[in-house]
Amino acid sequence: MKFIQQLSIILFISFLGEGLNWILPLPIPASVYGLILMLIALQFHIVQLEQVQDTARFFIEIMPVMFIPAGVGLLNSWSVLQPICIPVILITLLTTIIVMGVTGQVTQLMIKKGKKK
């Protein structure tokens, strides 16, 4: 019963995100709206972490399985992707390095600010 309640909360917030996506004419996916709404609900204690924690943990555990259809789709589209394979690989490597560097710098900055307090 606990999982049904937690899933209901998550689905309701996702539904609200879908509603915002339908109302607001911005190019933002509904799932991002849902994540923002969940963050706001958790930050302002509208939803307690314990109310969604177990189901959210389950979703995180099964997340790798959700990438299988995308991988199969890429294999099926190989003939289309083959001509642009090298630029895509280079862009992916470059952006990964940039994201890792920026994340490291921000983390170090946050640690330094935390030690000053």
PyMOL commands that set and color helices and strands:
alter all, ss='L'
color gray80, all
select helices_A, chain A and resi 2-23+30-43+49-51+53-66+68-76+78-116
alter helices_A, ss='H'
color red, helices_A
deselect
rebuild
show_as cartoon
